[in-house]
Amino acid sequence: MAKIKPSKGAPYARILGVGGYRPTRVVPNEVILEKIDSSDEWIRSRSGIETRHWAGPEETVAAMSIEAAGKAIADAGIGAERIGAVVVSTVSHFSQTPAVATEIADKLGTDKAAAFDISAGCAGFGYGLTLAKGMVVEGSAEYVLVIGVERLSDLTDLEDRATAFLFGDGAGAVVVGPSQEPAIGPTVWGSEGDKAETIKQTVPWDRFRIGDLGALPVDSEGNVKFPAITQEGQAVFRWAVYEMAKVAQQALDAAGISADELDVFIPHQANVRIIDSMVKTLKLPEHVTVARDIRTTGNTSAASIPLAMERLLATGEAKSGDTALVIGFGAGLVYAATVVTLP
């Protein structure tokens, strides 16, 4: 029997560079209030959000990704031709095929890098990071580009009081490459599909093909609504606060890191109250820097963790070499948490 030659990669993997892109248009709560019966004070108290960024016509999923990825590659100090794989997490690229990752890989100037999209909602960055770590250690790619990108303004029902204020657009990217020491911990991830109805798309795309427009939701002017993201806010809040704090602790334990040894906490930017509750449950010391990028960026799903990471490093609130706990959670319901060394 023939023996397959074992693959040979790096001993470990690490994040080598990070980049982000936020659309130029800044949207304050006052704009959201034009369509829903609420107040700026209510939105801030319930979510912590003051402003968010919405993409213009030229700020496509691909265009935002390329901007963020270019910064991450430059930050890593390598050429795009050395990228062996491009992983893009998104739920807002509306062409079913081909994967937007292939366009991004080509326009960045990679040398025929493997390229594919994944759909893991707000946990997508963690899923992509885990795949990238595996590729580097296994040896199928020396450097992997992981991108989280969303144009959630395209999937927002501006008349839905529960979600109209939540979502923003943007792209965050990291380059994962070889390391001589552990710098990305074990991933604690999973799914709870029995809770899938708590965050979902209002109607599937094929409802439009069927042509039964009378069965589709309409807006206040009688126009058929485009599919949007909807959620059961209280159910999601309870799940995130109680269950995700447990997952975050499991990730710390798996990495052999105590709360006292942690420098930075970068949770998915879903809601400030969720973030604050997790900090309290995890008993994080005051010296731990906590990302609260949601205040000015909103919930950007798969992009939220790398965008928050990029901002903390850019402002000096976090520094290279810091130990950070990252956790994403959302539609599915899915989750992924790990401990990383910041680039």
Wavefront OBJ file of the C-alpha trace (Angstrom):
o trace
v 0.000 0.000 0.000
v 1.341 3.415 -0.985
v 2.018 5.835 1.859
v 0.935 9.440 1.590
v 3.699 11.881 2.394
v 2.750 13.944 5.485
v 2.175 17.657 5.073
v 4.664 20.022 6.629
v 3.842 23.528 7.771
v 4.859 25.952 10.490
v 5.051 24.898 14.151
v 2.447 27.509 15.042
v 0.513 30.392 13.515
v -0.011 34.028 14.468
v -1.740 37.199 13.300
v 0.920 39.255 11.526
v -1.064 42.262 10.350
v -4.495 43.865 10.640
v -6.410 46.384 8.538
v -9.851 47.940 8.459
v -12.145 49.993 6.269
v -15.158 52.021 7.356
v -17.378 53.662 4.734
v -17.147 57.433 4.464
v -20.799 58.104 5.314
v -21.416 58.422 9.050
v -25.049 57.916 10.037
v -26.210 59.309 13.405
v -29.209 57.987 15.318
v -31.266 60.943 14.132
v -31.379 59.448 10.633
v -32.670 56.146 12.004
v -35.372 57.953 13.965
v -36.932 59.233 10.735
v -38.537 55.808 10.225
v -39.116 54.406 13.732
v -40.841 55.607 16.890
v -37.909 55.804 19.281
v -35.350 58.258 20.632
v -31.617 58.828 20.588
v -31.523 58.230 24.341
v -33.349 54.883 23.974
v -31.000 53.659 21.228
v -27.906 54.633 23.219
v -29.185 53.086 26.442
v -30.278 49.829 24.785
v -27.306 49.296 22.461
v -24.633 51.913 23.115
v -24.727 52.949 19.457
v -24.325 56.632 18.634
v -23.383 56.434 14.958
v -22.693 53.820 12.309
v -21.149 53.795 8.821
v -23.213 53.011 5.707
v -21.608 52.173 2.394
v -22.171 54.170 -0.771
v -22.668 52.685 -4.251
v -18.928 52.324 -4.892
v -18.199 50.829 -1.482
v -19.076 47.282 -2.432
v -18.296 44.176 -0.408
v -15.309 43.562 -2.685
v -14.104 47.182 -2.653
v -14.221 47.477 1.138
v -12.479 44.112 1.490
v -9.672 45.124 -0.846
v -9.070 48.330 1.121
v -8.944 46.524 4.466
v -6.887 43.641 3.094
v -4.324 45.948 1.507
v -3.706 47.566 4.899
v -3.415 44.185 6.616
v -0.920 42.893 4.047
v 1.172 46.061 4.363
v 0.997 45.794 8.164
v 2.252 42.201 7.929
v 5.209 43.363 5.840
v 4.745 40.887 2.992
v 3.768 41.102 -0.653
v 0.307 40.066 -1.829
v 1.897 37.395 -4.026
v 2.816 35.463 -0.869
v -0.804 35.079 0.211
v -1.690 31.427 -0.327
v -5.382 31.569 0.596
v -8.121 34.163 0.977
v -11.040 33.439 3.314
v -13.958 35.890 3.295
v -16.749 35.762 5.862
v -19.887 37.612 4.787
v -23.660 37.290 4.625
v -24.198 40.368 2.469
v -22.557 39.471 -0.851
v -25.633 38.939 -2.990
v -24.103 36.957 -5.858
v -24.454 33.298 -4.949
v -21.478 32.429 -7.119
v -18.614 32.945 -7.714
v -17.262 33.623 -4.254
v -16.312 37.265 -3.757
v -12.996 35.979 -2.358
v -11.860 35.082 -5.878
v -12.319 38.665 -7.092
v -10.525 39.994 -4.024
v -7.607 37.583 -4.442
v -7.171 38.615 -8.069
v -7.395 42.372 -7.525
v -4.956 42.248 -4.610
v -2.367 40.629 -6.865
v -2.068 37.227 -5.216
v -0.475 34.389 -7.164
v -3.593 32.298 -7.823
v -4.372 32.012 -4.114
v -7.056 29.596 -3.001
v -10.147 31.697 -2.338
v -13.543 30.981 -0.830
v -16.382 32.539 1.169
v -17.882 31.277 4.412
v -21.204 32.125 6.044
v -20.991 32.056 9.819
v -22.669 35.333 10.698
v -21.142 37.308 13.537
v -18.849 34.388 14.434
v -17.426 34.370 10.918
v -14.123 36.012 11.781
v -13.419 33.380 14.438
v -14.298 30.612 12.021
v -12.029 32.100 9.350
v -9.185 32.599 11.805
v -9.417 28.951 12.843
v -9.324 27.780 9.234
v -6.328 30.037 8.552
v -4.420 28.712 11.558
v -5.020 25.164 10.331
v -3.780 25.953 6.833
v -0.568 27.554 8.077
v 0.244 24.741 10.494
v -0.795 22.026 8.035
v 1.280 23.617 5.297
v -1.301 24.233 2.581
v -0.599 27.983 2.749
v 2.231 29.982 4.284
v 0.161 33.143 4.644
v -3.633 33.337 4.803
v -5.760 36.454 4.458
v -8.930 36.416 6.580
v -11.560 39.061 5.855
v -14.800 39.848 7.652
v -16.963 42.175 5.566
v -20.579 43.310 5.562
v -22.948 45.748 3.896
v -25.689 45.185 6.431
v -27.407 48.431 5.465
v -28.633 46.399 2.462
v -30.272 43.916 4.843
v -31.749 46.393 7.317
v -35.468 47.065 7.607
v -35.506 50.733 8.547
v -39.087 50.376 9.829
v -38.233 47.560 12.232
v -37.916 49.231 15.618
v -36.025 46.236 17.023
v -33.190 46.213 14.476
v -33.194 49.422 12.398
v -30.563 51.082 14.592
v -28.224 48.114 14.990
v -26.354 47.499 11.786
v -23.414 49.128 10.052
v -21.078 48.425 7.135
v -17.351 47.836 6.937
v -14.497 45.397 6.434
v -11.749 44.100 8.690
v -8.865 41.861 7.677
v -5.907 40.036 9.169
v -2.952 38.154 7.729
v -2.165 34.872 9.472
v 1.295 33.394 9.013
v 3.968 31.175 10.568
v 5.151 31.508 14.150
v 7.800 29.815 16.267
v 5.628 30.021 19.368
v 1.893 29.644 20.076
v 0.077 32.899 19.248
v -3.451 31.678 18.379
v -4.989 29.484 21.044
v -7.385 26.575 20.691
v -10.776 27.591 19.331
v -13.909 26.918 21.332
v -16.682 26.947 18.751
v -20.025 25.419 17.998
v -23.643 25.948 17.026
v -27.103 25.769 18.556
v -29.361 25.261 15.564
v -32.430 24.840 17.733
v -32.236 28.614 18.262
v -31.905 29.462 14.563
v -35.211 31.357 14.518
v -33.929 33.999 16.942
v -31.790 35.683 14.241
v -32.765 35.152 10.631
v -33.528 36.619 7.231
v -37.146 37.713 7.036
v -37.921 35.841 3.796
v -35.770 33.555 1.610
v -34.678 34.728 -1.824
v -36.756 32.119 -3.650
v -39.980 33.735 -2.453
v -39.377 36.369 -5.118
v -38.915 33.712 -7.814
v -42.209 32.077 -6.896
v -43.878 35.383 -7.664
v -46.371 35.306 -4.814
v -45.719 38.933 -3.928
v -48.936 39.099 -1.964
v -47.381 36.849 0.662
v -44.349 39.095 1.127
v -44.113 41.861 3.756
v -44.689 45.443 2.618
v -43.511 48.794 3.966
v -45.623 51.740 5.128
v -46.060 52.862 1.508
v -47.228 49.477 0.275
v -43.976 48.474 -1.441
v -42.704 44.915 -1.118
v -39.876 44.846 1.396
v -36.437 43.525 0.459
v -35.323 40.634 2.702
v -33.818 41.900 5.950
v -32.269 40.584 9.144
v -34.647 40.226 12.038
v -34.091 38.994 15.562
v -35.767 38.223 18.873
v -33.815 40.739 20.897
v -34.470 39.495 24.421
v -33.803 35.851 23.558
v -30.535 36.743 21.840
v -29.511 38.997 24.718
v -30.073 36.281 27.322
v -28.210 33.687 25.258
v -25.257 35.984 24.610
v -24.937 37.143 28.206
v -25.233 33.761 29.911
v -23.941 31.246 27.402
v -21.192 33.228 25.665
v -19.524 34.198 28.923
v -19.130 30.448 29.529
v -17.624 29.973 26.058
v -15.238 32.874 26.620
v -14.069 31.307 29.894
v -13.599 27.969 28.128
v -11.374 29.692 25.551
v -9.257 31.220 28.320
v -8.955 27.834 30.010
v -8.061 26.099 26.733
v -5.267 28.629 26.155
v -4.020 28.313 29.730
v -4.609 32.030 30.308
v -6.201 33.516 33.432
v -8.286 36.681 33.465
v -5.457 38.404 35.351
v -3.016 37.604 32.528
v -5.287 39.027 29.831
v -4.492 42.430 28.311
v -7.390 42.971 25.907
v -10.962 41.722 25.432
v -12.420 42.007 21.915
v -15.949 40.601 21.809
v -18.282 40.805 18.834
v -19.700 44.313 18.797
v -23.379 43.449 19.148
v -24.493 45.492 22.120
v -22.681 47.437 24.844
v -24.885 45.907 27.535
v -23.867 42.415 26.395
v -20.202 43.432 26.431
v -20.446 44.963 29.904
v -22.281 41.914 31.246
v -19.613 39.568 29.876
v -16.860 41.666 31.438
v -18.626 41.404 34.806
v -19.299 37.663 34.533
v -15.708 36.931 33.482
v -14.483 39.136 36.354
v -11.994 40.880 34.105
v -9.579 43.154 35.993
v -9.667 46.898 35.408
v -6.355 46.778 33.542
v -7.965 44.784 30.700
v -8.747 46.994 27.710
v -12.267 46.275 26.430
v -13.300 47.030 22.846
v -16.480 49.095 22.600
v -16.178 50.037 18.953
v -19.919 49.526 18.540
v -20.535 53.083 19.783
v -19.405 54.611 16.474
v -19.378 51.607 14.133
v -22.564 49.712 14.982
v -22.914 45.962 14.563
v -20.925 44.933 11.474
v -21.276 41.178 12.043
v -18.211 39.312 10.709
v -16.262 42.578 10.389
v -16.739 43.727 13.968
v -13.840 41.927 15.697
v -11.072 42.810 13.193
v -12.394 46.387 12.940
v -12.332 46.722 16.734
v -8.869 45.151 16.866
v -7.560 47.544 14.236
v -8.930 50.580 16.086
v -7.512 49.551 19.458
v -4.053 49.154 17.933
v -4.310 52.387 15.951
v -5.309 54.436 19.000
v -2.715 52.849 21.251
v -5.321 51.407 23.621
v -3.795 48.017 22.783
v -0.256 47.275 21.683
v 1.657 44.695 19.710
v 2.268 41.562 21.756
v -0.759 42.008 23.992
v -2.759 38.907 24.839
v -6.364 39.263 23.676
v -9.506 37.191 24.098
v -11.766 37.365 21.035
v -15.280 35.947 20.767
v -17.914 36.148 18.056
v -21.520 34.970 18.272
v -24.635 35.354 16.187
v -27.053 33.927 13.624
v -27.203 30.172 13.564
v -26.815 30.418 16.462
v -23.054 30.028 16.142
v -20.051 31.061 18.190
v -16.245 30.979 18.201
v -13.750 32.145 20.817
v -9.981 32.025 21.099
v -7.030 33.805 22.667
v -4.532 35.526 20.360
v -1.351 37.552 20.523
v -1.979 40.906 18.855
v 0.215 41.779 15.839
l 1 2 3 4 5 6 7 8 9 10 11 12 13 14 15 16 17 18 19 20 21 22 23 24 25 26 27 28 29 30 31 32 33 34 35 36 37 38 39 40 41 42 43 44 45 46 47 48 49 50 51 52 53 54 55 56 57 58 59 60 61 62 63 64 65 66 67 68 69 70 71 72 73 74 75 76 77 78 79 80 81 82 83 84 85 86 87 88 89 90 91 92 93 94 95 96 97 98 99 100 101 102 103 104 105 106 107 108 109 110 111 112 113 114 115 116 117 118 119 120 121 122 123 124 125 126 127 128 129 130 131 132 133 134 135 136 137 138 139 140 141 142 143 144 145 146 147 148 149 150 151 152 153 154 155 156 157 158 159 160 161 162 163 164 165 166 167 168 169 170 171 172 173 174 175 176 177 178 179 180 181 182 183 184 185 186 187 188 189 190 191 192 193 194 195 196 197 198 199 200 201 202 203 204 205 206 207 208 209 210 211 212 213 214 215 216 217 218 219 220 221 222 223 224 225 226 227 228 229 230 231 232 233 234 235 236 237 238 239 240 241 242 243 244 245 246 247 248 249 250 251 252 253 254 255 256 257 258 259 260 261 262 263 264 265 266 267 268 269 270 271 272 273 274 275 276 277 278 279 280 281 282 283 284 285 286 287 288 289 290 291 292 293 294 295 296 297 298 299 300 301 302 303 304 305 306 307 308 309 310 311 312 313 314 315 316 317 318 319 320 321 322 323 324 325 326 327 328 329 330 331 332 333 334 335 336 337 338 339 340 341 342 343
